[in-house]
Amino acid sequence: MFTNQTFLITGIADENSLAMYVAKKIIKNNGNVVCTGLGVTPFHKNLSEKAESFLNKSYNDFENACKKLLGENVLTFPLDITLPESLEALTDFLNEKNVKLNGFLHAIAMDKTIRQKSVKPMLEVTADEFNDTMTVSAFSLISLSHALLKSKVLQNGSSIVTLSYIAAEKVSFFPYINMSIAKAALERLTIEMAYELGRDFGIRANCVRFSPYMGSKAGNATLKIEDVERANRISPLGNAHPEDLAHEVVHLFRKDIRITGEIRHVDGGFHIMG
Ligand SMILES: NC(=O)c1ccc[n+]([C@@H]2O[C@H](COP(=O)([O-])OP(=O)(O)OC[C@H]3O[C@@H](n4cnc5c(N)ncnc54)[C@H](O)[C@@H]3O)[C@@H](O)[C@H]2O)c1
């Protein structure tokens, strides 16, 4: 299905990241992937020892997982999506390698108000915490799209997919508060991209809301097993699996569909419940 097509996959932390399932499925369908992982870049300034060792470990985990599951020759590159220079380095790298993209997956989120499964109430969230979460988890869709288009790496007719969840729209029992606001912004931005980039470049942009999933680093750090089990019980089909998500993302990456500006649910039907 994806012969001679290449997709940029952001947000792989390790073998269990949702983005990894998407990357595997693209390769299975004869496509190519380039993967970015959070790591130290030359553009990080004044990193503490702790931060540097966290970033180095993150990048090692990312690279090991990519080589193991996607093949020794898979292209990987460090990216901190909040740093404009890091985005420029990524697009320079892609141009040097003559990579032209047919789309990308935005699978990046971070919220420091969620710590060891306890979540700050909205009223206590500081401006810095609010803005940081927005910058990493929502604005990054604009900065990444902009960088890839400006450098002519993202081709006309490409497809963009972002990841979200039901808490973007409704107050839920999931432990997301500040992050839900950023997801609402990400969803709205996806729709705005669908309009602007659709008209200008024939590029599609869609978002998929997924079930709670504890297998990933982000999911494990935030969710409680009770939350996941409750969603599983309520959802008519039970919680969706990462493979289900990958199936839908790959569908949205297909060239021969005229679907854009959608907020889809891959959640076993959780969203229809009252
Ligand atoms: N796990 C769930 O329950 C769930 C449900 C629905 C949607 N999602 C969304 O799916 C996406 C992937 O999450 P996941 O569950 O696979 O967890 P994950 O921890 O595997 O992925 C999150 C990724 O964000 C990256 N990241 C954070 N800050 C970054 C930065 N400044 N620059 C670049 N990368 C950065 C991390 O390195 C990591 O790779 C996220 O957008 C998440 O909100 C997750």
The ligand as a Gaussian input file, in Angstrom:
#p B3LYP/6-31G(d) Opt

LIG

0 1
 N       -1.435000       6.206000      26.602000
 C       -2.678000       6.606000      26.487000
 O       -3.561000       6.220000      27.263000
 C       -3.074000       7.545000      25.364000
 C       -4.427000       7.622000      24.994000
 C       -4.803000       8.494000      23.962000
 C       -3.833000       9.297000      23.355000
 N       -2.524000       9.203000      23.751000
 C       -1.544000      10.079000      23.082000
 O       -0.671000       9.296000      22.288000
 C        0.565000      10.007000      22.120000
 C        1.717000       9.054000      22.424000
 O        1.673000       8.680000      23.789000
 P        2.066000       7.224000      24.331000
 O        0.965000       6.786000      25.231000
 O        2.495000       6.346000      23.229000
 O        3.289000       7.547000      25.320000
 P        4.880000       7.670000      25.067000
 O        5.463000       8.072000      26.392000
 O        5.394000       6.440000      24.453000
 O        4.976000       8.885000      24.018000
 C        5.007000      10.264000      24.373000
 C        6.164000      10.843000      23.584000
 O        6.260000      12.271000      23.696000
 C        7.655000      12.553000      23.594000
 N        7.975000      13.930000      23.998000
 C        7.658000      14.561000      25.166000
 N        8.166000      15.818000      25.151000
 C        8.802000      15.971000      23.954000
 C        9.528000      17.042000      23.351000
 N        9.728000      18.226000      23.970000
 N       10.046000      16.862000      22.098000
 C        9.879000      15.694000      21.446000
 N        9.210000      14.625000      21.969000
 C        8.685000      14.779000      23.207000
 C        8.267000      11.509000      24.518000
 O        9.679000      11.409000      24.337000
 C        7.511000      10.275000      24.070000
 O        8.169000       9.662000      22.983000
 C        0.485000      11.228000      23.032000
 O        0.063000      12.342000      22.258000
 C       -0.615000      10.829000      24.025000
 O       -1.263000      11.940000      24.609000
 C       -2.125000       8.332000      24.732000

